[in-house]
Amino acid sequence: MPTRKASSSKNSTGRSGLFEQAAAEYESAMKLFAARRDWKAAAAKWEEFVERYAGEDAAAAMVDRARRHLAACRERIGEEGGADLDPLLRAVVLVNAGRLDEALEQVERALAAGADRGRAYYVRATALSLAGRYDEAAGALAEAIGADPEYRAYALGDPDFERFRETAAFAGVVDPPRSSDRPEAREEAADGTAGSTFGGESF
């Protein structure tokens, strides 16, 4: 039987309720994945999670990570000799385990191996943010957004960026400058050349 989408209960739970529900289910799956390393059970949980919350803005960042974890589980299930995960997936696992320095090392390996730049820099930004290295995290996030603008939306809702979002460094990367903040706009306003008027109309 297909899993019922969470949107059917939106009216009763609201956006915050949906996020809390998704976060609880995400944590449950994460225990199977990172702590118990029960790949088959974790894969089933991640599949259910992605099916239930795909398309829900409130859970977009978690769905993205769940897809990566699902790919990691499937790779593990299919392994015969216990080979390591690819560096980027291992970095995600290490971030969730709080082993941030090791995660950053794996991101470097992933980039050297030609991994997707947007994903790699987003994982790097996540690790740096959780380590409190916000200026460096901003640089990595800028790289991720430059490679794939969708990471701007992910960053705005990602629970791993909760403290990072309160910093000027984050705002400088994610918030686009207003037109009135452009240097040329301020110069035009100062010298009166922002527009000329002819016959009551501005040009």
N, C-alpha and C positions, 0 to 999 in steps of 0.2 A: 504494500500500500504506500503510495507516495506520501512524503512528509508534508504536512500542511504548512504553508507559508506563514511567517510571523505576521504578515500584513493583515491577516484576517482578525487579529486581536488588537490592531493598532488603536482603535477607538477606546478600548478599555484600559490599555496600558499607557498609551502616550509615548512620545519619543524617549523620554528618560526611562520609562518602564521597560521599553524595548531594549534599550542599551544595557540596562542592568540584567535583564534576562539573558541577553547574548553574552555578556561578560561572565555570568555564572556558568553557562554552558561551555564557553571557551576555556575557563579555568579547569573544568572537569575533564575536558579532552586533553588539556595540557598535562595533567597529572599522569594520564596514561602514556602520553608521548615522551615527556622529558624525565619523569621520575621513575615510572615502572618500565618504560621502554617496551610496552606491549603494542607492537606495531599494528597488528590486525585490529585489535579493539580500538586503538587510536584512529586508525584509518576510517573505521566505521563511524566514529564520532565526528571526525572532520568532514566526511561526506555528508552526514546529516546536517551539520552546522552550515556548510556552504549552501546546501539545497534550501535550508530554512531561511537564511538571512541574505542570500544574494539579492541585490537590488534595494536593500534597506540602507538608506544613507547613514543612519545612526550606527550601523555596524560595519560600514564599508572597509575600514582599516583592519578590523578583526577578520573579515571574510578574506581579504587579501592574504593575510598571514596564514589563515587556515588552509588556503589553497597550497601555499608553500609547504606547510607541514604535511598535508595530504600527499604531495608529491614525494616528500622525504620518506613517509611511511611506505608508499608503494615501492620505492626503490629498495628499502630495507627488506620488505617482504620477498622481493624477487632476487635478493642476493643469495649466493651460495657460499662464498668464502668470507663474508663479513667485511667486505671492503668499505672504506669510509664513504660517507656522503660527499657530494661535491662541495667545494669550499663555501659557496654562498648559502646552501641549505644548512651546512654545519654552523655557519656564522649565526643564522637565525636561531638555531637550537641553543648556541652558547649565550646569545643575548638573553633569551628567555630563562636561562639558568643563572644569569647574573655574572657570567664569566666574560666581562666586557673586553678586557685586553686581548684575550684569546679570540674573541669574535672579530675584533679589528684586524688581527693577523690573518684570519680566514678571508675577510673581505679583500685584503691586499692580494692574497692568492687568487681569489676569484677574478679580480680585475686583471691580473697578469695573465689569467687563462682565457680572457676574452668574455667574461660574463656580461650579462645585460647591465649597462652602466646605470640606468635609472634605478633598478632594483638594488644593485650593489651599493650605490651611494646612499640610497634610502636606509638600507640596513646600517651603513656606517653612521649616518646621522642619528639613527636610533640608539646605537651603542654609545656614541659620544654624548648624546643628550642625557641618557641615563647615568653617565659618568660625571655629569655636571660640567662638561666641557662645551659650553653653549656656543662660543664663537666658532669653534671648529665644527660643531654640529651644524651651524648655519651655513658654513661653506659647503659641507657635504650635502645638505638639503638643497642648496642652490644648484649643485651639480645634478642632483636627482631630478629636480623640476625642469632644468634645462634639457635633460634627456627625454623626459616625459612629463608634460604639464599636469597630468592627472595626479601626480604626487603632491601637488599643492592642496588638493581637496583631501587626500589621505592625511596629510600632516595636520590639517585643521581639526580632524576628528580622532586622531590617534591617541589613545590613552597613555602611550609611552612618552608623549610630548607634553604632558599636562603642565609640568613646571617650565619646560622650554618655551611654551607658548606665552608665558608671562614676561619674556625677555624682549628687549629691543632688538636683539640679534635675530630672533624669530620673525618679528614684525617686519624687519628690513628685507627679509627674503620673501615672505609670503604675501604681505600686503602690498599691492601695486601702488606706486606713487600717484597721487591725485594730479590732474592736469595743472592745477594752480600751484603745485609744489615744484613744477619743472623750473629750472633756472631761467630758461628763455621766457617762460610765462611771467616770472617775477620781473624780469627786465622790461618786458613789454608793458606790464602794468605801471612800472615806475616811470617810463618815458612817454607813456600815453600812446603807444603804437599797437596796443592790443587789438585795435580795430578802428577804421576811419568811418565817418558818417557822411553820407551823401543823400540828400533828399529824405532825411529821417530814417534811412535804413543803414545798418551796419554791414561792412564788408571786411 
